[in-house]
Amino acid sequence: MAKLTDEEFESAVQDALDSIPEEFLDELENVAIVVADEPDEEDFEGDGLFTDEGDLLGLYDGIAMTERGGSYGLGDYPDTITVFKGPHERLGLPKPQTIEEIRKTVVHEIAHYFGMDEDQVDEMGYA
């Protein structure tokens, strides 16, 4: 089971972002990507990426690009993508596979930002 330091986990999230093609990164607007140790109770009410055991790996909280109207951005809080450290560690995978799961989580949640639903993300192999 991989235990990552906070720095290693944050670095894996940054590496995941760096692996996304520039044309997609250029379209990210009004979104914060953050790391948290564990999800809060209310996080489980959102549309997140869950393990088979019910652990929440990541969460997109915001208004997808496909649903933004002309008034979007006038006082709207930034969208947030949160990647949770504890649930990734509890997957019980070796370090390289844990880092790959972090990458999948980041891509999964960014796909939601772009308006993709769970079926579409699953078809891409990021469920």
Secondary structure, 3 states (H helix, E strand, C coil): CCCCCHHHHHHHHHHHHHCCCHHHHCCCCCEEEEEECCCCHHHHHCCEEECCCCCEEEEEECCCHHHCCCCCCCCCCCEEEEEEHHHHHCCCCCHHHHHHHHHHHHHHHHHHHCCCCHHHHHHCCCC
